């Protein structure tokens, strides 16, 4: 297929070419992969400024999306690539093969750097979903940081740079610029821009930005960062956000309230403990969905309110394909028991969905939330169970609401009233504002830049 780039795509490609260190905060669906591959092609064959490229991405994105993009566009057919996933021997063989681009899933970054005994001789690295390096204590972060001085060019791609607040940015930019802009140490960054928020005596659970900190942070990273929102540059289909309330019976609500208040609930003869707030939150989300695990990982059914609502939504789709996002395994088991569904897990599943051969599909946001193009197969997404993660929430929504979608996208949220579901929806909305603030702070105004040029 012939590549006819939009103006914003040309600008983003040139930004990568002109900046050895770049953070490309592109909204989902704007074509991060083809933009970056176009720049890689020029760096390899025209400028001779790159020779061996490593792309780090989520597993399915490394396996399916990047190869598909290379095969799709005529101007990229000169590129050779090797996909380093699978068993250790398969990864090793792929990394030893001759290619321009090597694709690896992020879980194997630590293996590549510290265990493979292969030379890290990549002069350019692309991190697809830079936000997956937001944890400075993770092995993938520490390992990549060790070899960062060897990398001449580095590109960070994401549509969700600060899904849980500005604290996420430090690790992401520490990898990119080795601490030039936000500092080399998280403690210095935290002390300079944040103040303790929620705490219990000496234990600090969260931090909030100091007055004016956001603007300073955005200014510090602005020279290597561009941001674009799909609604600014594409004629996106309409997206309708809908909440579908369900109500527990008095007995069901009493079970929920008792557990929330006492943190211990006896169902039949099994005791379920929630030893801290995080565990309690997870248990309450499970109960809102209709079942809860005991300490032996056995599920106990509490209600079918969400299943009933899901049935109504599927029937109301009148035969149109429906994509269901679930969170817990017992959600999946109960959905599969009641409906004829198919999980989106393999490349064939993706192809069959986009070909219109699957009427009701289920996905887990953590395993299918990144980079998968599912917009050709349907336009209705139903959140059966909610997640606290804004990143996974936005990424999953963007599987359908993206460039190439022909129909109005409808995103349903089944919300159990009087439960933690309501707090999750509120939290997602609040986090989205922080995310939007960052995006807007470094947003590209192509019209103004063209006039200046």
Long-range contacts (C-beta under 8 A, 24 or more apart in sequence): 1-72, 1-73, 1-74, 2-73, 2-74, 2-75, 3-34, 3-38, 3-73, 3-74, 3-75, 3-76, 5-34, 5-35, 5-38, 6-233, 6-234, 7-233, 7-446, 8-228, 8-233, 8-444, 8-446, 9-34, 9-35, 9-38, 11-226, 11-444, 11-446, 11-449, 12-226, 12-228, 13-38, 13-39, 13-42, 14-39, 15-226, 16-155, 17-42, 17-43, 17-47, 19-224, 20-152, 20-153, 20-154, 21-153, 21-154, 21-176, 21-177, 21-224, 22-154, 22-155, 22-156, 22-176, 22-224, 22-225, 22-226, 23-130, 23-155, 23-156, 23-161, 23-172, 23-173, 23-176, 23-221, 23-224, 23-225, 23-226, 24-155, 24-156, 24-157, 24-158, 24-225, 24-226, 25-158, 25-159, 25-161, 25-225, 25-226, 25-227, 25-228, 25-438, 25-439, 25-442, 26-157, 26-158, 26-159, 26-227, 26-228, 27-159, 27-228, 27-229, 27-230, 27-231, 27-398, 27-439, 28-159, 28-230, 28-394, 28-395, 28-397, 28-398, 28-401, 28-402, 29-230, 29-234, 29-236, 29-375, 29-398, 29-401, 29-402, 29-403, 29-404, 30-159, 30-228, 30-230, 30-233, 30-234, 30-403, 31-403, 32-128, 32-157, 32-159, 33-65, 33-66, 33-69, 33-128, 33-371, 34-69, 34-72, 34-73, 34-76, 36-126, 36-155, 36-157, 37-66, 37-69, 37-70, 37-73, 37-76, 37-79, 38-75, 38-76, 39-155, 40-79, 40-100, 40-101, 40-124, 40-126, 41-75, 41-76, 41-78, 41-79, 43-124, 43-153, 44-79, 44-100, 45-78, 49-152, 49-153, 50-123, 50-124, 50-152, 50-153, 51-123, 52-100, 52-102, 52-121, 52-122, 52-123, 52-124, 53-100, 53-101, 53-102, 53-122, 53-123, 53-124, 53-125, 53-126, 54-101, 54-102, 54-104, 54-122, 54-124, 54-125, 54-126, 55-101, 55-102, 55-103, 55-104, 55-125, 55-126, 55-128, 56-104, 56-105, 56-106, 56-109, 56-125, 56-126, 56-127, 56-128, 56-144, 57-103, 57-104, 57-105, 57-106, 57-127, 57-128, 57-129, 57-370, 57-371, 58-105, 58-106, 58-128, 58-129, 58-132, 58-370, 58-371, 59-85, 59-105, 59-106, 59-107, 59-367, 60-367, 60-368, 60-370, 60-371, 60-372, 61-128, 61-129, 61-370, 61-371, 61-372, 62-103, 62-104, 62-105, 62-128, 63-103, 63-105, 63-347, 64-347, 64-350, 64-371, 64-372, 65-371, 65-372, 65-373, 66-101, 66-103, 66-128, 67-103, 70-101, 84-108, 84-112, 91-116, 92-116, 92-118, 106-132, 106-133, 106-140, 107-140, 109-139, 109-140, 109-143, 109-144, 110-139, 110-140, 110-142, 110-143, 112-143, 113-143, 113-144, 113-146, 113-147, 114-143, 114-146, 120-147, 120-150, 121-150, 122-150, 122-151, 123-150, 123-151, 123-152, 123-153, 124-151, 124-152, 124-153, 124-154, 124-155, 125-151, 125-153, 125-154, 125-155, 126-154, 126-155, 126-157, 127-154, 127-155, 127-156, 127-157, 127-175, 128-157, 128-370, 128-371, 129-157, 129-158, 129-370, 129-371, 130-156, 130-157, 130-158, 130-161, 130-172, 130-175, 130-176, 131-158, 131-160, 131-161, 131-162, 131-163, 131-168, 131-172, 131-391, 133-171, 133-172, 133-175, 134-164, 134-168, 134-169, 134-171, 134-172, 135-171, 136-170, 136-171, 136-174, 136-186, 141-171, 141-175, 144-175, 145-174, 145-175, 148-175, 148-178, 149-178, 159-394, 159-395, 159-398, 160-390, 160-391, 160-394, 160-395, 160-435, 161-435, 161-438, 161-439, 162-434, 162-435, 162-438, 163-389, 163-390, 163-391, 163-394, 163-431, 163-435, 164-389, 164-390, 164-391, 164-431, 165-209, 165-431, 165-434, 166-193, 166-194, 166-209, 166-213, 166-214, 166-217, 166-434, 166-438, 167-194, 167-207, 169-217, 169-221, 169-438, 173-221, 176-224, 177-224, 181-220, 181-221, 181-224, 182-217, 182-220, 182-221, 193-217, 214-437, 214-438, 214-441, 215-441, 218-438, 218-441, 218-442, 221-442, 222-441, 222-442, 225-442, 226-442, 226-444, 227-438, 227-439, 227-440, 227-441, 227-442, 227-443, 227-444, 228-443, 228-444, 229-439, 229-443, 230-402, 230-403, 232-443, 233-446, 234-403, 236-401, 236-402, 236-403, 236-405, 237-379, 237-401, 237-405, 237-406, 237-407, 237-408, 237-409, 238-408, 238-409, 239-397, 239-401, 239-408, 239-409, 239-410, 239-411, 240-408, 240-409, 240-410, 240-411, 241-411, 241-413, 242-410, 242-411, 242-412, 242-413, 243-412, 243-413, 243-415, 243-425, 244-309, 244-313, 244-412, 244-413, 244-414, 244-415, 245-415, 245-416, 245-417, 246-305, 246-306, 246-308, 246-309, 246-414, 246-415, 246-416, 246-417, 247-305, 247-416, 247-417, 247-418, 248-303, 248-305, 248-416, 248-417, 248-418, 248-419, 249-303, 252-302, 252-303, 252-305, 253-418, 255-287, 255-302, 256-284, 256-287, 256-288, 256-302, 256-418, 256-419, 259-283, 259-284, 259-287, 260-284, 267-292, 267-294, 267-300, 268-300, 270-294, 270-295, 270-296, 270-298, 270-300, 271-295, 272-300, 281-388, 281-420, 284-419, 284-420, 285-327, 285-328, 285-385, 285-386, 285-420, 285-421, 285-424, 286-328, 286-330, 287-419, 288-385, 288-416, 288-419, 288-420, 288-421, 289-327, 289-328, 289-330, 289-331, 289-384, 289-385, 289-416, 290-331, 290-334, 291-328, 291-330, 291-331, 291-334, 293-328, 293-330, 299-329, 299-330, 299-333, 301-334, 304-334, 305-416, 306-384, 306-385, 306-414, 306-416, 307-334, 307-335, 307-338, 309-414, 310-335, 310-339, 310-382, 310-384, 310-414, 311-338, 311-339, 313-382, 313-412, 313-414, 314-339, 314-360, 317-380, 319-359, 320-378, 320-379, 320-380, 321-353, 321-356, 321-358, 321-359, 321-360, 321-361, 321-377, 321-378, 321-379, 321-380, 322-359, 322-360, 322-361, 322-378, 322-380, 322-381, 322-382, 323-353, 323-361, 323-362, 323-363, 323-374, 323-377, 323-378, 323-380, 323-381, 323-382, 323-399, 323-400, 324-360, 324-361, 324-362, 324-363, 324-381, 324-382, 324-384, 325-362, 325-363, 325-364, 325-365, 325-381, 325-382, 325-383, 325-384, 325-385, 325-396, 326-362, 326-363, 326-364, 326-384, 326-385, 327-364, 327-365, 327-384, 327-385, 327-386, 327-387, 328-385, 331-384, 331-385, 332-362, 332-364, 335-362, 335-384, 336-362, 344-368, 344-372, 344-374, 350-374, 353-377, 353-378, 363-396, 363-399, 365-389, 365-392, 365-393, 365-395, 365-396, 366-392, 368-396, 368-399, 369-395, 369-396, 369-399, 370-395, 372-399, 373-399, 373-402, 373-404, 374-399, 374-400, 375-399, 375-400, 375-401, 375-402, 375-403, 375-404, 375-405, 376-404, 379-405, 379-406, 379-407, 379-408, 379-409, 379-410, 380-409, 380-410, 380-412, 381-409, 381-410, 381-411, 381-412, 382-411, 382-412, 382-414, 383-411, 383-412, 383-413, 383-414, 384-414, 386-413, 386-415, 386-421, 386-424, 386-425, 386-428, 387-424, 388-424, 388-427, 388-428, 390-428, 390-431, 390-432, 390-435, 393-428, 394-432, 394-435
